[in-house]
Amino acid sequence: MLRAAGLLGAAALLLLVCVLSLAVGAKQLSGGEVFSGLQDPASSAYTVVHEMRLPRTLLGLLAGAALGLAGGLMQALTRNPLADPGVLGINAGAAAAVVTAISLFGVTGYTGYIGFAFLGAAVVSVGVYAVGGGRGATPARLALAGTALNAALVSYVNAVQLLDTASLDRMRFWTVGSLARAQDEINAKALPFILTGVLMAILLARPLNALALGEDAARALGSRPEVTRAAVIVAVTLLCGAATAACGPIVFVGLMVPHMVRSLTGPDLRWMLPYCALLAPVLMLGADVLGRVLGRPAELQVGIVTVVLGGPFFLYFVRRRRVAQA
């Protein structure tokens, strides 16, 4: 009962952050102006709300939910509380593939980016799992494998940007992670991929709960561990590929939110994943609004704000685990 009430509270908090995302910017809008701008074409705020802020808010909702769910799935699959699409290099894999597409093939636009983003995310997902030891992977080995691949891929992205100055302007805002270039067309193209990933994540909750008991127990409960692992990799690839292609590589959202949620719901993924789907967009949109406020008259990109917020959280969590294990 309490967890159901908490879901309603999370939905209410998400609604509040959405209103703030529509109201805060170079031109400040009141709640009444936001409501008028949403439904009255004659309103002076209609253009600002519909052409600039609503697409941005919707992209934050989609990308935030995608990254939060991907982080929850990765942590459940690897049994690694430090697993995150950013920390394990999956976002960097998608980014490296897109940057290659921009530089070598002159690809532009979301339609061109998304296929390469899926390819990069999938290759790194499989690579981290394989290098980390496959079925015998430990949290430490996965974290080390992901960190090494992430560092290599980030270095590659930076090298391409330095060597290909003609493509630099197209890359620089995308690679830092931003919602500022959101458009209805991008949201519409990302929506089916993210919805498919969300549906897969929800359906994988029970098999992953069973897998947490061990492979033998999972088989006894009717689950197939190999199929579950493959489905998780597909879901994470869809979620991270679509989100990264739309707004660039944004890290720490998939790390912070599952930890905060787990303290509310416990380890049961049937509750944890819906909470992640609601609270990750709260973090994403909240960071975007904070970037607009702190960076006035310009703005700080959301990818920078999540790094500033997530870095100390990551260090605190690592230190807390060390103390607990001492």
CORQUINOR-V27028 format. One record per pair of residues at least 12 apart in sequence whose ideal C-beta (glycine too) atoms are under 7 Angstrom apart, sorted by the first residue. I is the first residue (numbers start at 0). J is the second residue. If there is no record, write none. Layout:
# CORQUINOR-V27028
[[I | J] [I | J]]
This chain:
# CORQUINOR-V27028
[[2 | 264] [2 | 270] [5 | 263] [6 | 273] [6 | 274] [6 | 277] [9 | 274] [9 | 277] [9 | 278] [10 | 277] [12 | 281] [13 | 277] [13 | 280] [13 | 281] [16 | 281] [16 | 284] [16 | 285] [17 | 56] [17 | 284] [18 | 30] [18 | 33] [19 | 288] [20 | 52] [20 | 55] [20 | 56] [20 | 59] [20 | 284] [20 | 287] [20 | 288] [21 | 33] [21 | 48] [21 | 52] [21 | 53] [21 | 56] [23 | 288] [23 | 291] [23 | 292] [24 | 52] [24 | 291] [25 | 296] [26 | 47] [28 | 44] [32 | 44] [33 | 48] [36 | 48] [54 | 181] [54 | 182] [54 | 183] [54 | 186] [55 | 178] [55 | 181] [56 | 284] [57 | 186] [58 | 178] [58 | 181] [58 | 185] [58 | 186] [58 | 245] [58 | 246] [59 | 178] [59 | 280] [59 | 283] [59 | 284] [59 | 287] [60 | 280] [61 | 186] [61 | 189] [61 | 190] [61 | 193] [62 | 242] [62 | 245] [62 | 246] [62 | 249] [62 | 283] [63 | 252] [63 | 279] [63 | 280] [63 | 282] [63 | 283] [63 | 284] [64 | 193] [64 | 197] [64 | 276] [64 | 279] [64 | 280] [65 | 193] [65 | 196] [65 | 238] [65 | 239] [65 | 241] [65 | 242] [66 | 84] [66 | 242] [66 | 249] [66 | 252] [66 | 253] [66 | 279] [67 | 252] [67 | 253] [67 | 256] [67 | 275] [67 | 276] [67 | 278] [67 | 279] [68 | 196] [68 | 197] [68 | 200] [68 | 238] [68 | 272] [68 | 275] [68 | 276] [69 | 84] [69 | 235] [69 | 238] [69 | 239] [69 | 253] [70 | 83] [70 | 84] [70 | 252] [70 | 253] [70 | 254] [70 | 256] [70 | 257] [71 | 257] [71 | 271] [71 | 272] [71 | 275] [72 | 200] [72 | 203] [72 | 231] [72 | 234] [72 | 235] [73 | 87] [73 | 235] [73 | 253] [74 | 257] [75 | 207] [75 | 211] [75 | 268] [76 | 207] [76 | 228] [76 | 231] [77 | 136] [77 | 138] [77 | 141] [78 | 138] [79 | 138] [79 | 141] [79 | 142] [80 | 258] [81 | 138] [81 | 142] [82 | 141] [83 | 251] [83 | 253] [83 | 254] [84 | 235] [84 | 239] [84 | 253] [85 | 248] [85 | 250] [85 | 251] [85 | 253] [85 | 254] [86 | 145] [86 | 250] [86 | 254] [87 | 127] [87 | 141] [87 | 145] [88 | 123] [88 | 127] [88 | 145] [88 | 148] [88 | 149] [88 | 152] [89 | 120] [89 | 123] [89 | 124] [89 | 235] [89 | 239] [90 | 239] [90 | 243] [90 | 248] [90 | 250] [91 | 149] [91 | 152] [91 | 153] [91 | 248] [92 | 119] [92 | 120] [92 | 122] [92 | 123] [92 | 152] [93 | 116] [93 | 119] [93 | 120] [93 | 239] [93 | 240] [93 | 243] [93 | 244] [93 | 248] [94 | 156] [94 | 174] [94 | 243] [94 | 247] [94 | 248] [95 | 119] [95 | 152] [95 | 155] [95 | 156] [96 | 115] [96 | 116] [96 | 118] [96 | 119] [97 | 112] [97 | 115] [97 | 116] [97 | 244] [98 | 156] [98 | 159] [98 | 170] [98 | 174] [99 | 115] [100 | 112] [100 | 115] [101 | 166] [101 | 169] [101 | 170] [102 | 159] [102 | 163] [102 | 166] [109 | 185] [109 | 188] [109 | 244] [109 | 245] [110 | 188] [112 | 244] [113 | 188] [113 | 240] [113 | 241] [113 | 244] [116 | 240] [116 | 243] [116 | 244] [117 | 236] [117 | 240] [120 | 236] [120 | 239] [120 | 240] [120 | 243] [121 | 236] [123 | 148] [124 | 232] [124 | 235] [124 | 236] [125 | 232] [126 | 148] [127 | 141] [127 | 144] [127 | 145] [127 | 148] [130 | 144] [131 | 144] [156 | 174] [173 | 247] [174 | 247] [174 | 248] [175 | 247] [175 | 300] [175 | 302] [175 | 303] [176 | 246] [176 | 247] [176 | 248] [176 | 249] [176 | 300] [176 | 301] [176 | 302] [177 | 246] [177 | 247] [177 | 300] [177 | 301] [177 | 302] [178 | 246] [178 | 287] [178 | 301] [185 | 245] [189 | 241] [189 | 245] [192 | 237] [192 | 241] [193 | 238] [193 | 241] [193 | 242] [195 | 237] [196 | 234] [196 | 237] [196 | 238] [197 | 276] [199 | 230] [199 | 233] [199 | 234] [200 | 234] [200 | 272] [201 | 272] [203 | 227] [203 | 230] [203 | 231] [203 | 234] [204 | 268] [204 | 269] [204 | 272] [205 | 269] [206 | 222] [206 | 227] [207 | 227] [207 | 268] [208 | 267] [208 | 268] [209 | 222] [210 | 222] [210 | 224] [210 | 227] [211 | 266] [247 | 302] [249 | 301] [249 | 302] [249 | 305] [250 | 305] [250 | 306] [250 | 309] [251 | 305] [251 | 306] [251 | 308] [251 | 309] [251 | 313] [252 | 279] [252 | 282] [252 | 283] [252 | 305] [254 | 309] [254 | 313] [255 | 282] [255 | 309] [255 | 312] [256 | 275] [256 | 278] [256 | 279] [256 | 282] [257 | 271] [257 | 275] [258 | 316] [259 | 278] [260 | 274] [260 | 275] [260 | 278] [283 | 301] [286 | 301] [286 | 304] [286 | 305] [286 | 308] [287 | 301] [289 | 304] [290 | 303] [290 | 304]]
